Amino acid sequence: MKILALCGSLRKQSRSMALLQAAQHLAAPGVTLEIFNSLADIPLFNPDDESAPAGGVRALWSAVTQADAVLIASPEYAHGVTGALKNALDWLVGHEPFAGKPVAVFNPSHRAEHADAALREILSTMAAALVPGTCLRIAVTASDLDVPGLCADPEVAPLIRQALEALAAWHAEGPAGA
């Protein structure tokens, strides 16, 4: 199973990215998690450009098409979804392979609720399959844990593993078996 991970933050020391990197390490055998590191290379969405998209958009479309599932970790900026993530999602609205794709969402904040709800609404509108048990608040923004620390943390690591297992079960059995 191949999971594509999207990080809504472009910061070098992003806690959202740390969660995704921890998920890479905690993934079960047979599950690969690829982090798409090129959100900054995607131009602002313009429907006029969909017929001949820029390279960053083509890379995103290819990665989504090849993935069995998508994992998103994103902070909240001013009670909203980050611009980089929203822009990427706008480019995926008309990308047919995204519709029905199993999706998990990690909210890294102990206090952010607005963007998390908005992100789930956006994904539902886009016909993503939000997999039960995989849309979680894993509060790490106030933490000093690095990626190895997240992987060893007795509260964080099991949450990540359970979400990845639920994605894998959904992929293997479909909605009825998950």
C-alpha positions, 0 to 999 in steps of 0.5 A: 500500500502506498500513502501520499502525505501532504503537509500544510505547512511550508516551515522547515521545523513544522510539527505537521511535517514531524508527524508525517515523518514519524508516520513514515517510520511507524508504518507497518511492513508493506506500507510506504508513505511518501511525503510530497515536498513540493507544495511550494512549487504549485502555482496559484490555482487558475482553472484556465491552466488546468489543460496545460498545468505547470510541472508542480501540478503535474507532479501532484496529480501523478503522486495522487494518482499513484497513491492508494490513500492520502494523509494530510497533516496541517496547522491552522492559520488565522482560523483557516486552512493554510494557503499552500494546502488549500491551493493544492486541494483546489488543483485536485478538485477536477482530478478524477483519481482523487475522488473516492480516495481514502484520506486521513487528517492529522491536526497537530494542534491542541487548540485549533478546531476551525481549520480542521473542520474546514479541511474535513468539509473541503475534503468531503465536498471533493468526494474524498473518503474520510476514513473513520478513525484516521482523522485525529488531533495529535497535539504536538505543536506545544511539544519539544519532541523530534521525530524519534521522540514522536515515534517513541512517545506512548501517546503519539505513536499508537495514534499514528499506528492506529490511523495507518492501520485503519487506512490500510484496512480501508484500502484492503477491504473497502468501506464495508470492511473498515 
